[in-house]
Amino acid sequence: MQVIFKKGSSKKAKNLTELKPGEAGVLGKLDLPDDDAQRLMEMGFVPGHSITRGLSAPGGDPRVFRVDGSEVALRRETALRLILR
């Protein structure tokens, strides 16, 4: 029996908290309850859209993200559940 491992297949999915200030990523999915996900999608956090990390509060929470021409501050707990492609 032969087992083939794809290179990078064990790589953990990146989330919004891992973006550095000024860095952008493309949203892959929202791992949130339906009501929370719906609210964020209304603000522009739609899978396939580009999201750019802005600045954060002095303690690092909340963090600001730019999406669809708007800046939105998200708590770390929420940003952890927004998965990038």
One Martini backbone bead per residue (centre of mass of N, CA, C, O) as a GRO file, in nm:
protein
   85
    1MET     BB    1   0.096   0.036   0.022
    2GLN     BB    2   0.036   0.375  -0.078
    3VAL     BB    3   0.132   0.698   0.051
    4ILE     BB    4   0.017   1.032  -0.017
    5PHE     BB    5   0.152   1.352   0.038
    6LYS     BB    6   0.068   1.668   0.046
    7LYS     BB    7   0.197   1.962   0.017
    8GLY     BB    8   0.060   2.139   0.290
    9SER     BB    9  -0.182   1.962   0.423
   10SER     BB   10  -0.101   2.039   0.741
   11LYS     BB   11  -0.196   2.317   0.718
   12LYS     BB   12  -0.311   2.575   0.882
   13ALA     BB   13  -0.552   2.784   0.898
   14LYS     BB   14  -0.596   3.114   0.838
   15ASN     BB   15  -0.655   3.409   1.019
   16LEU     BB   16  -0.707   3.739   1.094
   17THR     BB   17  -0.495   3.750   1.339
   18GLU     BB   18  -0.239   3.685   1.132
   19LEU     BB   19  -0.239   3.960   1.037
   20LYS     BB   20  -0.067   4.225   0.942
   21PRO     BB   21  -0.023   4.536   0.918
   22GLY     BB   22  -0.142   4.583   0.578
   23GLU     BB   23  -0.237   4.307   0.536
   24ALA     BB   24  -0.378   4.072   0.306
   25GLY     BB   25  -0.690   3.882   0.253
   26VAL     BB   26  -0.897   3.602   0.176
   27LEU     BB   27  -1.202   3.506   0.236
   28GLY     BB   28  -1.342   3.183   0.304
   29LYS     BB   29  -1.476   3.176   0.609
   30LEU     BB   30  -1.746   3.150   0.856
   31ASP     BB   31  -1.715   3.041   1.205
   32LEU     BB   32  -2.039   3.101   1.276
   33PRO     BB   33  -2.316   3.189   1.368
   34ASP     BB   34  -2.564   3.287   1.167
   35ASP     BB   35  -2.619   3.571   1.287
   36ASP     BB   36  -2.322   3.669   1.288
   37ALA     BB   37  -2.257   3.615   0.990
   38GLN     BB   38  -2.475   3.796   0.869
   39ARG     BB   39  -2.375   4.064   0.990
   40LEU     BB   40  -2.090   4.057   0.859
   41MET     BB   41  -2.191   4.039   0.563
   42GLU     BB   42  -2.331   4.320   0.572
   43MET     BB   43  -2.028   4.455   0.617
   44GLY     BB   44  -1.840   4.258   0.393
   45PHE     BB   45  -1.788   3.955   0.509
   46VAL     BB   46  -1.721   3.790   0.225
   47PRO     BB   47  -1.657   3.537   0.054
   48GLY     BB   48  -1.377   3.657  -0.157
   49HIS     BB   49  -1.291   3.893   0.002
   50SER     BB   50  -1.091   4.155   0.079
   51ILE     BB   51  -0.868   4.188   0.369
   52THR     BB   52  -0.744   4.450   0.579
   53ARG     BB   53  -0.517   4.532   0.809
   54GLY     BB   54  -0.506   4.735   1.071
   55LEU     BB   55  -0.527   4.863   1.352
   56SER     BB   56  -0.494   4.870   1.713
   57ALA     BB   57  -0.529   4.855   2.015
   58PRO     BB   58  -0.306   4.871   2.269
   59GLY     BB   59  -0.386   4.555   2.352
   60GLY     BB   60  -0.500   4.428   2.057
   61ASP     BB   61  -0.806   4.499   2.153
   62PRO     BB   62  -0.926   4.570   1.898
   63ARG     BB   63  -0.943   4.520   1.547
   64VAL     BB   64  -0.877   4.651   1.230
   65PHE     BB   65  -1.076   4.627   0.924
   66ARG     BB   66  -1.070   4.629   0.568
   67VAL     BB   67  -1.393   4.653   0.390
   68ASP     BB   68  -1.549   4.791   0.136
   69GLY     BB   69  -1.438   5.088   0.247
   70SER     BB   70  -1.433   4.988   0.542
   71GLU     BB   71  -1.411   5.010   0.901
   72VAL     BB   72  -1.365   4.728   1.130
   73ALA     BB   73  -1.416   4.625   1.458
   74LEU     BB   74  -1.268   4.333   1.613
   75ARG     BB   75  -1.262   4.082   1.800
   76ARG     BB   76  -1.060   3.821   1.852
   77GLU     BB   77  -1.278   3.595   1.868
   78THR     BB   78  -1.390   3.663   1.586
   79ALA     BB   79  -1.130   3.667   1.404
   80LEU     BB   80  -1.062   3.361   1.452
   81ARG     BB   81  -1.342   3.275   1.273
   82LEU     BB   82  -1.193   3.401   1.020
   83ILE     BB   83  -1.119   3.241   0.726
   84LEU     BB   84  -0.865   3.193   0.512
   85ARG     BB   85  -0.727   3.093   0.196
   0.00000   0.00000   0.00000
